[in-house]
């Protein structure tokens, strides 16, 4: 089973010009990334990653994509 790594960072700007370079720096191409449908994540799959999504308008989480752990880590929930 592949390693499961969680990465979180507090940033001032959540646009793709901030988020995408952070993802490229932190994860190897071919890695599976999980996120919600925030527009700043658009293009992750086109950059060589497997991108699993949760659409919060349809569901809070699903069996394959657990993205809300970060809120617990940062003490928000």
ChimeraX attribute file (.defattr): number of C-alpha atoms within 10 A of each C-alpha:
attribute: neighborCount
match mode: 1-to-1
recipient: residues
	/A:1	3
	/A:2	6
	/A:3	5
	/A:4	7
	/A:5	7
	/A:6	10
	/A:7	10
	/A:8	10
	/A:9	9
	/A:10	7
	/A:11	9
	/A:12	7
	/A:13	10
	/A:14	14
	/A:15	14
	/A:16	16
	/A:17	11
	/A:18	14
	/A:19	17
	/A:20	18
	/A:21	10
	/A:22	12
	/A:23	16
	/A:24	14
	/A:25	9
	/A:26	10
	/A:27	14
	/A:28	11
	/A:29	15
	/A:30	12
	/A:31	13
	/A:32	16
	/A:33	19
	/A:34	20
	/A:35	16
	/A:36	20
	/A:37	14
	/A:38	14
	/A:39	10
	/A:40	16
	/A:41	22
	/A:42	15
	/A:43	13
	/A:44	22
	/A:45	16
	/A:46	9
	/A:47	13
	/A:48	14
	/A:49	19
	/A:50	15
	/A:51	20
	/A:52	17
	/A:53	19
	/A:54	19
	/A:55	13
	/A:56	11
	/A:57	8
	/A:58	7
	/A:59	8
	/A:60	13
	/A:61	15
	/A:62	11
	/A:63	5
	/A:64	10
	/A:65	16
	/A:66	16
	/A:67	18
	/A:68	14
	/A:69	13
	/A:70	15
	/A:71	11
	/A:72	9
	/A:73	10
	/A:74	11
	/A:75	8
	/A:76	7
	/A:77	9
